[in-house]
Amino acid sequence: MKKILTTLVIVLSFYSLSYAQQFSQQVGRTEFGIGVGYSSAYIIESNTGYGYSSDFVSGFNVGVSADHYFSDRWSLKVKVLYDQKGWGNGYISTPSYDYQDVKFKLNYITVPVMANWHFGRTRNWYLNFGPYVGFLTSAKETTDNIDVKNSINSVDGGIALGIGIKIPISDKAKFFIEYDGQGGVVNVFKQSDGTYQNLRESFNIGINFQ
C-alpha cells in the first residue's frame, strides 16, 4: 500500500511540475491574432422614457489583436477592429414622402482594451472585459445610399465583453471561437431629443500566433 501511495505521489508531483512549467512559460509572452466575425447591431434610447429599441442590422468585423500575459490566468488584450454597427426601422425625411423606413450602417475603427482572464484545466477558455473607443469612418442610410456622417458623433465609446475558447492546431498557433458584445455610453447622434447608444454582438473565429 505504501509503495502504491509513494508511486501515486511521485506521478502527481511530475504531473503538477509539468503543468507548472507549462503555465510559467506563459508569463511575459504575447500572442498575436487575426479574426473575422458576423455582427448584429442596434441602438437603444435611454433618456426620454419611451424606451426605444431599434431593429437589428447585420454586418461583420475584422481585426487584429495582441494579448500580453502577466500570469497563467491574466493578460491584457488589445484589439483593433473594422467594426460595422447601425440599426433598422429608422426613418429619414425625403422630398417624395414625409418619412421612409430605412436601415443605417455605421462603420468604425474600434479599439477595445480588456483584462483577459484564462480558465479551465489547460487555460484554454477566456473571459475578457474592458473599455473600448470607436472612431467613425462612414455612416449611410442604405436604401437611397444617403451619407449621414455629419449627423453622427465621430467617436463612440463604452464597455466590451467577450468569452471564447482557444484550440491548439500546432506548437505556435491556436484556432479561436468567441462571442463578444459592446455596449455604448456615448450618444450616437450629435443632436437628438434623447440619448441613443450603440449595441453590438458578434460571433468570431480566427487564429492566434505565439
Backbone as a printed PyTorch tensor [residue, N CA C, xyz], in Angstrom:
tensor([[[  0.8300,  -1.2090,   0.0000],
         [  0.0000,   0.0000,   0.0000],
         [  0.8690,   1.2650,   0.0000]],

        [[  1.9650,   1.2000,   0.8330],
         [  2.8550,   2.3530,   0.9030],
         [  3.5300,   2.5920,  -0.4420]],

        [[  3.8780,   1.4900,  -1.1430],
         [  4.5030,   1.6310,  -2.4570],
         [  3.5510,   2.2750,  -3.4580]],

        [[  2.2760,   1.8740,  -3.3740],
         [  1.2680,   2.4520,  -4.2750],
         [  1.1160,   3.9450,  -4.0120]],

        [[  1.0200,   4.3120,  -2.7220],
         [  0.8760,   5.7250,  -2.3580],
         [  2.1020,   6.5250,  -2.7800]],

        [[  3.2930,   5.9350,  -2.5650],
         [  4.5290,   6.6200,  -2.9520],
         [  4.5790,   6.8480,  -4.4590]],

        [[  4.2080,   5.8120,  -5.2160],
         [  4.1780,   5.9250,  -6.6780],
         [  3.1810,   6.9870,  -7.1270]],

        [[  2.0080,   7.0030,  -6.4790],
         [  0.9720,   7.9840,  -6.8190],
         [  1.4500,   9.3990,  -6.5500]],

        [[  2.1160,   9.6080,  -5.4060],
         [  2.6420,  10.9350,  -5.0610],
         [  3.6780,  11.3850,  -6.0860]],

        [[  4.5600,  10.4560,  -6.4990],
         [  5.5910,  10.7940,  -7.4810],
         [  4.9680,  11.1760,  -8.8220]],

        [[  3.9850,  10.3780,  -9.2600],
         [  3.3050,  10.6640, -10.5320],
         [  2.6120,  12.0210, -10.4860]],

        [[  1.8890,  12.2850,  -9.3990],
         [  1.1880,  13.5710,  -9.2650],
         [  2.1690,  14.7300,  -9.2020]],

        [[  3.3140,  14.5110,  -8.5640],
         [  4.3230,  15.5690,  -8.4700],
         [  4.8610,  15.9300,  -9.8480]],

        [[  5.1870,  14.8970, -10.6470],
         [  5.6660,  15.1520, -12.0080],
         [  4.5900,  15.8130, -12.8560]],

        [[  3.3420,  15.3700, -12.6770],
         [  2.2050,  15.9410, -13.4160],
         [  2.0460,  17.4210, -13.0750]],

        [[  2.0970,  17.7290, -11.7640],
         [  1.9590,  19.1190, -11.3180],
         [  3.1210,  19.9630, -11.8050]],

        [[  4.3370,  19.3820, -11.7680],
         [  5.5120,  20.1150, -12.2190],
         [  5.4320,  20.4360, -13.7050]],

        [[  4.9570,  19.4760, -14.4960],
         [  4.8450,  19.7050, -15.9400],
         [  3.8580,  20.8210, -16.2400]],

        [[  2.7220,  20.8560, -15.4970],
         [  1.7490,  21.9340, -15.6910],
         [  2.3020,  23.2650, -15.2180]],

        [[  3.0290,  23.2370, -14.0910],
         [  3.6240,  24.4790, -13.5820],
         [  4.6080,  25.0500, -14.5900]],

        [[  5.4230,  24.1770, -15.1990],
         [  6.3690,  24.6350, -16.2130],
         [  5.6480,  25.1760, -17.4410]],

        [[  4.5670,  24.4850, -17.8270],
         [  3.7840,  24.9310, -18.9870],
         [  3.2060,  26.3180, -18.7400]],

        [[  2.6160,  26.5400, -17.5660],
         [  1.9810,  27.8140, -17.2810],
         [  3.0050,  28.9150, -17.0240]],

        [[  4.1760,  28.5420, -16.4510],
         [  5.2020,  29.5580, -16.2100],
         [  5.7310,  30.1210, -17.5190]],

        [[  5.6670,  29.3220, -18.5970],
         [  6.1160,  29.7980, -19.8940],
         [  5.1780,  30.8570, -20.4700]],

        [[  3.9650,  30.9580, -19.9350],
         [  3.0110,  31.9460, -20.4240],
         [  3.4130,  33.3600, -20.0140]],

        [[  4.0550,  33.5100, -18.8300],
         [  4.3230,  34.8270, -18.2560],
         [  5.2690,  35.6170, -19.1610]],

        [[  4.8810,  36.8500, -19.4760],
         [  5.7000,  37.7080, -20.3110],
         [  5.5570,  37.4620, -21.8040]],

        [[  4.7620,  36.4580, -22.1790],
         [  4.5860,  36.1270, -23.5920],
         [  3.4540,  36.9500, -24.1950]],

        [[  3.5520,  37.2570, -25.4740],
         [  2.4940,  37.9750, -26.1860],
         [  2.0090,  37.1290, -27.3580]],

        [[  0.6930,  36.9400, -27.4280],
         [  0.0690,  36.2660, -28.5690],
         [ -0.5230,  37.3140, -29.5030]],

        [[ -0.3230,  37.1220, -30.7890],
         [ -0.9150,  37.9910, -31.7960],
         [ -1.9820,  37.2060, -32.5500]],

        [[ -3.0610,  37.8980, -32.9120],
         [ -4.1630,  37.2040, -33.5480],
         [ -4.7760,  37.9830, -34.6910]],

        [[ -5.4840,  37.2650, -35.5350],
         [ -6.2790,  37.8590, -36.6100],
         [ -7.6120,  37.1330, -36.6280]],

        [[ -8.7040,  37.8940, -36.7940],
         [-10.0180,  37.2740, -36.7260],
         [-11.0540,  37.9980, -37.5600]],

        [[-12.1750,  37.3150, -37.7590],
         [-13.2980,  37.8710, -38.5040],
         [-14.5770,  37.3700, -37.8470]],

        [[-15.6490,  38.1580, -37.9330],
         [-16.8730,  37.7300, -37.2810],
         [-18.1250,  38.3130, -37.9040]],

        [[-19.2410,  37.6450, -37.6300],
         [-20.5730,  38.1270, -38.0190],
         [-21.1170,  38.9750, -36.8800]],

        [[-21.6330,  40.1660, -37.1990],
         [-22.1300,  41.0960, -36.1910],
         [-23.6160,  41.3590, -36.3470]],

        [[-24.2540,  41.6320, -35.2280],
         [-25.6480,  42.0620, -35.1980],
         [-25.7130,  43.2960, -34.3040]],

        [[-26.2300,  44.4010, -34.8420],
         [-26.1680,  45.6770, -34.1270],
         [-27.5270,  46.3650, -34.1030]],

        [[-27.7200,  47.1910, -33.0960],
         [-28.9200,  48.0070, -32.9840],
         [-28.6300,  49.1610, -32.0330]],

        [[-29.5930,  50.0710, -31.8710],
         [-29.4440,  51.1650, -30.9130],
         [-30.6230,  51.1560, -29.9420]],

        [[-30.3780,  51.7060, -28.7630],
         [-31.4390,  51.9080, -27.7760],
         [-31.4320,  53.3670, -27.3500]],

        [[-32.5820,  53.8230, -26.8760],
         [-32.7190,  55.1890, -26.3540],
         [-32.9710,  55.0860, -24.8590]],

        [[-32.2180,  55.8670, -24.0820],
         [-32.2330,  55.6550, -22.6350],
         [-32.7540,  56.8060, -21.8000]],

        [[-33.1180,  57.9470, -22.3980],
         [-33.3440,  59.1080, -21.5430],
         [-34.6890,  59.7800, -21.5600]],

        [[-35.4790,  59.5130, -22.5900],
         [-36.7480,  60.2390, -22.6600],
         [-37.8930,  59.4860, -22.0150]],

        [[-37.6900,  58.2580, -21.6360],
         [-38.7430,  57.4630, -21.0100],
         [-39.5290,  56.6090, -21.9800]],

        [[-39.2890,  56.7590, -23.2920],
         [-40.0150,  55.9510, -24.2790],
         [-39.4230,  54.5430, -24.4260]],

        [[-38.1700,  54.3740, -24.0620],
         [-37.5490,  53.0560, -24.1280],
         [-37.4210,  52.5190, -25.5370]],

        [[-37.0660,  53.3640, -26.4870],
         [-36.9640,  52.9510, -27.8880],
         [-35.8440,  51.9380, -28.0750]],

        [[-36.1140,  50.8960, -28.8520],
         [-35.1030,  49.9240, -29.2590],
         [-35.3300,  49.6070, -30.7310]],

        [[-34.2990,  49.7420, -31.5380],
         [-34.4410,  49.5740, -32.9850],
         [-34.3970,  48.1030, -33.3740]],

        [[-34.6360,  47.8470, -34.6620],
         [-34.3890,  46.5200, -35.2150],
         [-32.8840,  46.3090, -35.4010]],

        [[-32.5130,  45.0450, -35.5710],
         [-31.1160,  44.6960, -35.7850],
         [-30.7170,  44.9180, -37.2420]],

        [[-29.4390,  45.1850, -37.4560],
         [-28.8410,  45.1260, -38.7880],
         [-27.6320,  44.1950, -38.7220]],

        [[-27.4190,  43.4640, -39.7980],
         [-26.2940,  42.5350, -39.8570],
         [-25.0660,  43.2270, -40.4220]],

        [[-23.9130,  42.7480, -40.0110],
         [-22.6580,  43.2810, -40.5170],
         [-21.5290,  42.3150, -40.2160]],

        [[-20.3220,  42.8230, -40.2450],
         [-19.1780,  41.9820, -39.9220],
         [-18.1110,  42.8300, -39.2450]],

        [[-17.1640,  42.1640, -38.6270],
         [-15.9830,  42.8380, -38.1100],
         [-14.7550,  42.0230, -38.4910]],

        [[-13.6510,  42.7060, -38.6560],
         [-12.3880,  42.0390, -38.9500],
         [-11.2880,  42.8320, -38.2560]],

        [[-10.2990,  42.1310, -37.7080],
         [ -9.2810,  42.8690, -36.9900],
         [ -8.1150,  42.0300, -36.5350]],

        [[ -7.2330,  42.6920, -35.7980],
         [ -6.0420,  42.0600, -35.2400],
         [ -6.0330,  42.2950, -33.7360]],

        [[ -5.2430,  41.4760, -33.0280],
         [ -5.1820,  41.5970, -31.5730],
         [ -3.7850,  41.2780, -31.0720]],

        [[ -3.4930,  41.7700, -29.8540],
         [ -2.2800,  41.4140, -29.1230],
         [ -2.6960,  41.1180, -27.6920]],

        [[ -2.2150,  39.9930, -27.1550],
         [ -2.6180,  39.5240, -25.8260],
         [ -1.3480,  39.2470, -25.0190]],

        [[ -1.0500,  40.1190, -24.0320],
         [  0.1900,  40.0060, -23.2590],
         [ -0.1000,  39.3900, -21.8970]],

        [[  0.6050,  38.3030, -21.5670],
         [  0.3630,  37.5390, -20.3420],
         [  1.1830,  38.0840, -19.1710]],

        [[  0.4840,  38.3270, -18.0410],
         [  1.1470,  38.6710, -16.7820],
         [  1.2390,  37.4630, -15.8530]],

        [[  0.3950,  36.4810, -16.0710],
         [  0.4200,  35.2220, -15.3350],
         [ -0.2750,  34.1840, -16.2000]],

        [[ -0.4160,  32.9520, -15.6830],
         [ -1.1090,  31.9440, -16.4780],
         [ -2.6030,  32.2170, -16.5540]],

        [[ -3.1110,  33.0750, -15.6690],
         [ -4.5540,  33.3640, -15.6530],
         [ -4.9230,  34.7460, -16.1870]],

        [[ -4.0070,  35.6980, -16.1610],
         [ -4.3640,  37.0680, -16.5170],
         [ -3.4680,  37.6040, -17.6300]],

        [[ -4.1040,  38.3150, -18.5440],
         [ -3.3760,  39.0010, -19.6090],
         [ -4.1190,  40.2840, -19.9720]],

        [[ -3.4580,  41.1310, -20.7270],
         [ -4.0630,  42.3570, -21.2490],
         [ -4.2080,  42.2030, -22.7520]],

        [[ -5.4530,  42.3160, -23.2300],
         [ -5.7370,  42.1060, -24.6520],
         [ -6.1820,  43.4100, -25.3000]],

        [[ -5.5560,  43.7600, -26.3990],
         [ -5.8960,  44.9570, -27.1700],
         [ -6.2580,  44.5190, -28.5840]],

        [[ -7.3770,  45.0240, -29.0870],
         [ -7.8010,  44.7320, -30.4520],
         [ -7.8770,  46.0260, -31.2620]],

        [[ -7.6950,  45.9050, -32.5490],
         [ -8.0010,  46.9790, -33.5000],
         [ -8.9140,  46.3650, -34.5500]],

        [[-10.1550,  46.8800, -34.6290],
         [-11.1890,  46.2620, -35.4550],
         [-11.7680,  47.2400, -36.4680]],

        [[-12.0590,  46.7330, -37.6440],
         [-13.0160,  47.4070, -38.5270],
         [-14.3740,  46.8430, -38.1450]],

        [[-15.2650,  47.6980, -37.6570],
         [-16.4630,  47.2620, -36.9410],
         [-17.7060,  47.8920, -37.5630]],

        [[-18.6510,  47.0760, -38.0120],
         [-19.8950,  47.5900, -38.5840],
         [-21.0030,  47.5940, -37.5350]],

        [[-21.6250,  48.7510, -37.3740],
         [-22.7580,  48.9020, -36.4660],
         [-23.8980,  49.5570, -37.2330]],

        [[-24.9520,  49.9640, -36.5030],
         [-26.0900,  50.6000, -37.1450],
         [-27.3950,  50.1480, -36.5460]],

        [[-28.4830,  50.3440, -37.2890],
         [-29.8010,  49.9520, -36.7950],
         [-30.8120,  49.8820, -37.9360]],

        [[-31.8960,  49.1470, -37.6780],
         [-33.0030,  49.0460, -38.6200],
         [-34.2060,  49.8280, -38.1370]],

        [[-35.2870,  49.7750, -38.8840],
         [-36.5310,  50.5180, -38.6790],
         [-36.2990,  51.9610, -38.2470]],

        [[-35.2930,  52.5960, -38.8670],
         [-35.1070,  54.0250, -38.6820],
         [-35.9590,  54.7810, -39.6830]],

        [[-35.8220,  56.0770, -39.7020],
         [-36.5830,  56.8510, -40.6820],
         [-35.7470,  58.0300, -41.1470]],

        [[-36.0950,  58.4960, -42.3400],
         [-35.4290,  59.6550, -42.9010],
         [-36.4520,  60.4410, -43.7110]],

        [[-36.3580,  61.7580, -43.6630],
         [-37.2670,  62.6130, -44.4230],
         [-36.7780,  62.7090, -45.8650]],

        [[-37.7030,  62.5470, -46.8220],
         [-37.3400,  62.6180, -48.2400],
         [-38.2610,  63.6050, -48.9530]],

        [[-37.8550,  64.0900, -50.1330],
         [-38.7150,  65.0210, -50.8730],
         [-40.0420,  64.4000, -51.2990]],

        [[-40.0620,  63.0730, -51.5360],
         [-41.2660,  62.4480, -52.0700],
         [-42.2160,  61.9280, -50.9970]],

        [[-41.7260,  61.6540, -49.7900],
         [-42.6070,  61.2310, -48.6980],
         [-42.2230,  61.9720, -47.4370]],

        [[-43.1400,  61.9550, -46.4880],
         [-42.7970,  62.5770, -45.2070],
         [-41.6580,  61.8160, -44.5190]],

        [[-41.8520,  60.5030, -44.3710],
         [-40.8220,  59.6760, -43.7350],
         [-40.7260,  58.3430, -44.4640]],

        [[-39.5600,  57.7660, -44.4450],
         [-39.3270,  56.4780, -45.0810],
         [-38.5880,  55.5790, -44.0950]],

        [[-39.0750,  54.3310, -43.9340],
         [-38.3820,  53.3710, -43.0670],
         [-37.1050,  52.9000, -43.7520]],

        [[-36.0010,  52.9960, -43.0390],
         [-34.7080,  52.6700, -43.6420],
         [-33.7990,  51.9930, -42.6170]],

        [[-32.6760,  51.5100, -43.1250],
         [-31.6090,  50.9920, -42.2700],
         [-30.4020,  51.9200, -42.3570]],

        [[-29.6820,  51.9980, -41.2510],
         [-28.4710,  52.8070, -41.2070],
         [-27.2730,  51.9130, -40.9000]],

        [[-26.1870,  52.1300, -41.6300],
         [-24.9330,  51.4070, -41.4040],
         [-23.8560,  52.3980, -40.9690]],

        [[-23.2730,  52.1270, -39.8030],
         [-22.1910,  52.9470, -39.2700],
         [-20.9270,  52.0960, -39.2140]],

        [[-19.8550,  52.5870, -39.7830],
         [-18.5910,  51.8540, -39.7860],
         [-17.5720,  52.5670, -38.9010]],

        [[-16.9200,  51.7880, -38.0430],
         [-15.9690,  52.3380, -37.0780],
         [-14.6390,  51.5890, -37.1420]],

        [[-13.5810,  52.2710, -36.7550],
         [-12.3490,  51.6200, -36.3120],
         [-12.4200,  51.6070, -34.7890]],

        [[-12.5280,  50.4140, -34.2180],
         [-12.7700,  50.2540, -32.7830],
         [-11.5450,  49.6550, -32.1080]],

        [[-11.2150,  50.2050, -30.9240],
         [-10.0590,  49.7260, -30.1550],
         [-10.5170,  49.3520, -28.7460]],

        [[-10.7900,  48.0590, -28.4760],
         [-11.0570,  47.6090, -27.1110],
         [ -9.7340,  47.3150, -26.3810]],

        [[ -9.6870,  47.6780, -25.0880],
         [ -8.5490,  47.3580, -24.2160],
         [ -9.1210,  46.5990, -23.0270]],

        [[ -8.7940,  45.2980, -22.9100],
         [ -9.5290,  44.4330, -21.9900],
         [ -8.6050,  43.6020, -21.1060]],

        [[ -9.0240,  43.4400, -19.8520],
         [ -8.4260,  42.4280, -18.9920],
         [ -8.9440,  41.0710, -19.4490]],

        [[ -8.0480,  40.1050, -19.5750],
         [ -8.3990,  38.7920, -20.1170],
         [ -8.0930,  37.7290, -19.0620]],

        [[ -9.1340,  37.0410, -18.6020],
         [ -8.9920,  36.0020, -17.5720],
         [ -9.0670,  34.6340, -18.2300]],

        [[ -8.0370,  33.8080, -18.0250],
         [ -7.9480,  32.4880, -18.6410],
         [ -8.3110,  31.4250, -17.6080]],

        [[ -9.1880,  30.4990, -17.9830],
         [ -9.6320,  29.4890, -17.0240],
         [ -9.7650,  28.1380, -17.7180]],

        [[-10.0890,  27.1200, -16.9250],
         [-10.0920,  25.7520, -17.4250],
         [ -8.7900,  25.0540, -17.0580]],

        [[ -8.7790,  23.7320, -17.1240],
         [ -7.6150,  22.9560, -16.6900],
         [ -6.3570,  23.3290, -17.4630]],

        [[ -6.5020,  23.5950, -18.7560],
         [ -5.3520,  23.9880, -19.5680],
         [ -5.4090,  25.4640, -19.9560]],

        [[ -6.2500,  26.2220, -19.2860],
         [ -6.3970,  27.6670, -19.5220],
         [ -6.7640,  27.9760, -20.9740]],

        [[ -7.5380,  27.0850, -21.5780],
         [ -7.9070,  27.3110, -22.9780],
         [ -9.1670,  28.1670, -23.1240]],

        [[ -9.9320,  28.3330, -22.0380],
         [-11.0850,  29.2340, -22.0440],
         [-10.6490,  30.6230, -21.5770]],

        [[-11.3580,  31.6490, -22.0560],
         [-11.0360,  33.0020, -21.5870],
         [-12.2950,  33.8680, -21.5380]],

        [[-12.2530,  34.8210, -20.6300],
         [-13.3290,  35.7960, -20.4280],
         [-12.6680,  37.1600, -20.3380]],

        [[-13.0930,  38.1040, -21.1810],
         [-12.4610,  39.4220, -21.1380],
         [-13.4830,  40.5440, -21.0110]],

        [[-13.0080,  41.6760, -20.4950],
         [-13.8790,  42.8200, -20.2450],
         [-13.0200,  44.0720, -20.1380]],

        [[-13.5890,  45.2040, -20.5900],
         [-12.8700,  46.4650, -20.5170],
         [-13.5050,  47.5180, -21.4080]],

        [[-12.9200,  48.7070, -21.4420],
         [-13.4820,  49.7930, -22.2500],
         [-13.0890,  49.6690, -23.7210]],

        [[-13.8580,  50.3450, -24.5560],
         [-13.4850,  50.4570, -25.9720],
         [-13.7430,  51.8760, -26.4330]],

        [[-13.0450,  52.2860, -27.4740],
         [-13.3110,  53.5520, -28.1490],
         [-13.3900,  53.2630, -29.6420]],

        [[-14.3460,  53.9090, -30.3110],
         [-14.5320,  53.7000, -31.7420],
         [-14.5110,  55.0230, -32.4920]],

        [[-13.8970,  55.0200, -33.6620],
         [-13.7720,  56.2240, -34.4810],
         [-14.5550,  56.0130, -35.7800]],

        [[-15.5440,  56.8570, -35.9970],
         [-16.4440,  56.7210, -37.1440],
         [-15.6980,  56.9580, -38.4510]],

        [[-15.8490,  56.0300, -39.3960],
         [-15.2550,  56.2040, -40.7240],
         [-16.2980,  56.5350, -41.7820]],

        [[-17.5280,  56.0120, -41.6240],
         [-18.5970,  56.3240, -42.5700],
         [-19.9410,  56.0310, -41.9270]],

        [[-20.9880,  56.6910, -42.4350],
         [-22.3530,  56.4820, -41.9380],
         [-23.3120,  56.7440, -43.0870]],

        [[-24.1080,  55.7120, -43.4370],
         [-25.0080,  55.8410, -44.5780],
         [-26.3580,  55.2210, -44.2880]],

        [[-27.3800,  55.8200, -44.8960],
         [-28.7030,  55.2030, -44.9800],
         [-28.6470,  54.3010, -46.2080]],

        [[-29.0610,  53.0430, -46.0550],
         [-28.7590,  52.0490, -47.0890],
         [-29.7520,  52.0000, -48.2460]],

        [[-30.9870,  52.4970, -48.0620],
         [-31.9890,  52.4090, -49.1370],
         [-31.6380,  53.3200, -50.3050]],

        [[-31.3610,  54.5800, -50.0040],
         [-31.0130,  55.5540, -51.0390],
         [-29.5400,  55.9340, -51.0110]],

        [[-28.7600,  55.2340, -50.1780],
         [-27.3160,  55.4670, -50.0830],
         [-26.9960,  56.9230, -49.7330]],

        [[-27.7320,  57.4570, -48.7590],
         [-27.5420,  58.8410, -48.3290],
         [-26.4860,  58.8920, -47.2320]],

        [[-25.5150,  59.7810, -47.3890],
         [-24.4620,  59.9560, -46.3880],
         [-25.0160,  60.7590, -45.2100]],

        [[-24.9540,  60.1700, -44.0000],
         [-25.4700,  60.8500, -42.8060],
         [-24.3610,  61.0620, -41.7820]],

        [[-23.1170,  61.0100, -42.2290],
         [-21.9830,  61.0940, -41.2980],
         [-21.9850,  62.3890, -40.4970]],

        [[-22.4440,  63.4860, -41.1050],
         [-22.4460,  64.7700, -40.4030],
         [-23.4150,  64.8060, -39.2280]],

        [[-24.3650,  63.8530, -39.1860],
         [-25.3350,  63.8110, -38.0840],
         [-24.8930,  62.8900, -36.9430]],

        [[-23.8270,  62.1330, -37.1530],
         [-23.3990,  61.1050, -36.2000],
         [-22.1330,  61.5630, -35.4810]],

        [[-22.0780,  61.3200, -34.1680],
         [-20.8650,  61.6320, -33.4210],
         [-19.6780,  60.8550, -33.9770]],

        [[-18.5530,  61.5230, -34.0720],
         [-17.3770,  60.9060, -34.6860],
         [-16.6920,  59.8910, -33.7810]],

        [[-17.0230,  59.9050, -32.4800],
         [-16.4040,  58.9790, -31.5270],
         [-17.4900,  58.2160, -30.7820]],

        [[-17.3120,  56.9150, -30.6780],
         [-18.1690,  56.0490, -29.8700],
         [-17.3090,  55.4700, -28.7520]],

        [[-17.9290,  55.1070, -27.6600],
         [-17.1810,  54.5090, -26.5590],
         [-18.1060,  53.7730, -25.6240]],

        [[-17.5550,  52.8030, -24.8890],
         [-18.3810,  52.0390, -23.9680],
         [-17.6230,  50.8750, -23.3770]],

        [[-18.3510,  49.7910, -23.1070],
         [-17.8070,  48.6090, -22.4570],
         [-17.8590,  47.4250, -23.4200]],

        [[-16.7730,  46.6690, -23.4650],
         [-16.6960,  45.4540, -24.2810],
         [-16.5640,  44.2380, -23.3750]],

        [[-17.2610,  43.1620, -23.7450],
         [-17.2070,  41.8920, -23.0140],
         [-17.0510,  40.7620, -24.0170]],

        [[-16.3910,  39.6770, -23.6050],
         [-16.2550,  38.5490, -24.5130],
         [-15.9260,  37.2660, -23.7910]],

        [[-16.2680,  36.1480, -24.4140],
         [-15.9090,  34.8300, -23.9020],
         [-15.5530,  33.9510, -25.0890]],

        [[-14.5460,  33.0900, -24.9040],
         [-14.1360,  32.2550, -26.0220],
         [-13.3000,  31.0730, -25.5950]],

        [[-12.9150,  30.2870, -26.5850],
         [-12.0740,  29.1160, -26.3610],
         [-11.0140,  29.0600, -27.4470]],

        [[ -9.7930,  28.6630, -27.0520],
         [ -8.6860,  28.5030, -27.9920],
         [ -8.3550,  27.0180, -28.1300]],

        [[ -8.1970,  26.5720, -29.3690],
         [ -7.9330,  25.1600, -29.6580],
         [ -6.5840,  25.0630, -30.3700]],

        [[ -5.5760,  24.4290, -29.7410],
         [ -4.2590,  24.3280, -30.3860],
         [ -4.3360,  23.5650, -31.7110]],

        [[ -3.6770,  24.1190, -32.7340],
         [ -3.5960,  23.4310, -34.0240],
         [ -2.1400,  23.1560, -34.4080]],

        [[ -1.1940,  23.7730, -33.6560],
         [  0.2310,  23.4920, -33.8100],
         [  0.9330,  24.0310, -32.5720]],

        [[  2.2620,  23.8970, -32.5290],
         [  3.0150,  24.4130, -31.3840],
         [  2.9410,  25.9320, -31.2940]],

        [[  2.7000,  26.5890, -32.4130],
         [  2.7530,  28.0480, -32.4520],
         [  1.4240,  28.7160, -32.7840]],

        [[  0.3800,  27.9460, -32.9990],
         [ -0.8870,  28.5370, -33.4380],
         [ -2.0740,  27.8950, -32.7340]],

        [[ -3.1010,  28.7310, -32.4970],
         [ -4.3380,  28.2640, -31.8810],
         [ -5.5200,  28.8540, -32.6410]],

        [[ -6.4910,  28.0180, -32.9150],
         [ -7.7530,  28.4510, -33.5170],
         [ -8.6830,  28.8980, -32.3920]],

        [[ -9.3480,  30.0570, -32.5610],
         [-10.2630,  30.5030, -31.5080],
         [-11.6760,  30.7060, -32.0410]],

        [[-12.6220,  30.4850, -31.1540],
         [-14.0390,  30.7710, -31.3820],
         [-14.4910,  31.6200, -30.2120]],

        [[-15.1610,  32.7420, -30.4790],
         [-15.5620,  33.6100, -29.3740],
         [-16.8660,  34.3470, -29.6740]],

        [[-17.5050,  34.7320, -28.5960],
         [-18.6520,  35.6400, -28.6460],
         [-18.2260,  36.9170, -27.9580]],

        [[-18.5450,  38.0630, -28.5450],
         [-18.2860,  39.3100, -27.8220],
         [-19.4070,  40.3070, -28.0410]],

        [[-19.4820,  41.2430, -27.1310],
         [-20.5090,  42.2730, -27.1890],
         [-19.9460,  43.6280, -26.8090]],

        [[-20.5660,  44.6820, -27.3290],
         [-20.1900,  46.0490, -26.9850],
         [-21.4420,  46.8320, -26.6230]],

        [[-21.3590,  47.6030, -25.5510],
         [-22.4450,  48.4800, -25.1410],
         [-21.9560,  49.9080, -25.0500]],

        [[-22.5020,  50.7830, -25.8930],
         [-22.0410,  52.1650, -25.9280],
         [-22.5950,  53.0000, -24.7930]],

        [[-21.8440,  54.0240, -24.4100],
         [-22.3050,  55.0020, -23.4180],
         [-22.3280,  56.4120, -24.0100]],

        [[-21.8780,  56.5510, -25.2430],
         [-21.8430,  57.8470, -25.9270],
         [-23.0560,  57.9590, -26.8420]],

        [[-23.6710,  59.1460, -26.8950],
         [-24.8110,  59.3670, -27.7870],
         [-24.3820,  59.1810, -29.2430]],

        [[-25.1330,  58.3860, -29.9870],
         [-24.8240,  58.1430, -31.4010],
         [-24.9260,  59.4300, -32.2100]],

        [[-25.9240,  60.2590, -31.8790],
         [-26.2130,  61.4530, -32.6770],
         [-25.5790,  62.7020, -32.0750]],

        [[-25.2160,  63.6360, -32.9540],
         [-24.7210,  64.9250, -32.4830],
         [-25.8390,  65.7330, -31.8300]],

        [[-27.0510,  65.6380, -32.3940],
         [-28.2070,  66.3400, -31.8380],
         [-29.3960,  65.3930, -31.8250]],

        [[-30.0330,  65.2420, -30.6610],
         [-31.2080,  64.3710, -30.5470],
         [-31.9550,  64.7110, -29.2710]],

        [[-33.2490,  64.3580, -29.2390],
         [-34.0520,  64.6040, -28.0430],
         [-33.6290,  63.6950, -26.8910]],

        [[-33.2670,  62.4670, -27.2060],
         [-32.8280,  61.5200, -26.1870],
         [-31.3690,  61.1540, -26.3820]],

        [[-30.9170,  60.1790, -25.5900],
         [-29.5640,  59.6500, -25.7270],
         [-29.6500,  58.2520, -26.3280]],

        [[-29.0520,  58.0780, -27.4770],
         [-29.1030,  56.8010, -28.1980],
         [-27.7210,  56.1510, -28.1700]],

        [[-27.7000,  54.8700, -27.7980],
         [-26.4200,  54.1740, -27.6770],
         [-26.3360,  52.9830, -28.6280]],

        [[-25.1290,  52.7650, -29.1330],
         [-24.8540,  51.5850, -29.9540],
         [-24.7840,  50.3310, -29.0960]],

        [[-25.3850,  49.2490, -29.5810],
         [-25.1890,  47.9170, -29.0120],
         [-24.8170,  46.9830, -30.1560]],

        [[-23.8220,  46.1380, -29.9020],
         [-23.3580,  45.2370, -30.9590],
         [-22.8910,  43.9230, -30.3400]],

        [[-23.3140,  42.7960, -30.9390],
         [-22.8080,  41.4930, -30.5280],
         [-22.2850,  40.7740, -31.7570]],

        [[-21.3140,  39.8800, -31.5580],
         [-20.7460,  39.1830, -32.7120],
         [-20.2110,  37.8120, -32.3210]],

        [[-20.1700,  36.9270, -33.3080],
         [-19.5390,  35.6160, -33.1860],
         [-18.3170,  35.6210, -34.1000]],

        [[-17.1560,  35.3240, -33.5260],
         [-15.8940,  35.4970, -34.2340],
         [-15.0880,  34.2030, -34.2830]],

        [[-14.2890,  34.0700, -35.3130],
         [-13.3130,  32.9890, -35.4110],
         [-11.9910,  33.5940, -35.8700]],

        [[-10.8990,  32.8780, -35.5940],
         [ -9.6110,  33.3830, -36.0280],
         [ -8.4720,  32.5090, -35.5550]],

        [[ -7.2590,  33.0200, -35.7290],
         [ -6.0350,  32.3090, -35.3740],
         [ -5.1810,  33.2060, -34.4820]],

        [[ -4.6540,  32.6350, -33.3880],
         [ -3.6570,  33.2990, -32.5530],
         [ -2.2920,  32.6670, -32.8000]],

        [[ -1.2610,  33.5230, -32.8560],
         [  0.1070,  33.0520, -33.0730],
         [  0.9870,  33.4350, -31.8920]],

        [[  1.8800,  32.5460, -31.5000],
         [  2.8250,  32.8380, -30.4250],
         [  4.1160,  33.3960, -30.9990]]])
